Amino acid sequence: MGKNYQAVLPKIRELSLLNSGLALMGWDQEVMMPKGNSEYRGEQMAALASLVHHKLMDPELGKMLRAATATRCRRRTARVT
């Protein structure tokens, strides 16, 4: 795998971990959490969702993804021709 692809993997992993945490919190809220804690859980989930959004919208992540994609596309084109 190319260096651009390797460079973006930790950021993608972090986003995946944050999103799985959000999913677990949502499941817990619906299935296990006592009734009185829903307001605080909502605030927790909103804060975490905001963090995920900011990380996804980071211009640096966009540059890294474009670089990784461009490298992969160049390799595929080279194989075809």
C-alpha positions, 0 to 999 in steps of 0.5 A, spaced: 500 500 500 502 506 498 504 511 503 498 516 502 494 510 503 498 508 510 498 516 512 490 516 512 488 510 515 489 512 522 484 518 521 479 513 518 480 508 524 479 514 529 473 516 526 470 508 526 472 508 533 468 514 535 462 512 530 462 505 534 462 509 540 456 513 538 452 506 536 454 503 542 451 509 546 445 509 542 444 502 543 445 502 551 440 508 551 435 504 548 436 498 551 440 498 558 440 505 561 435 507 566 430 512 564 433 518 568 439 519 564 437 520 557 438 528 557 445 527 559 446 521 554 443 526 549 448 531 551 454 526 551 452 523 544 451 530 541 458 532 543 461 526 540 457 527 534 460 534 533 467 531 534 466 526 529 463 532 524 469 536 525 474 531 524 470 529 517 470 536 515 477 537 516 480 540 510 487 536 511 483 529 511 480 531 505 487 532 502 489 526 505 484 522 501 485 525 495 492 524 495 490 516 497 485 516 491 489 519 486 495 514 487 490 508 487 487 511 480 494 512 477 496 505 479 490 502 476 491 506 470 498 504 469 495 497 469 490 498 464 495 501 459 
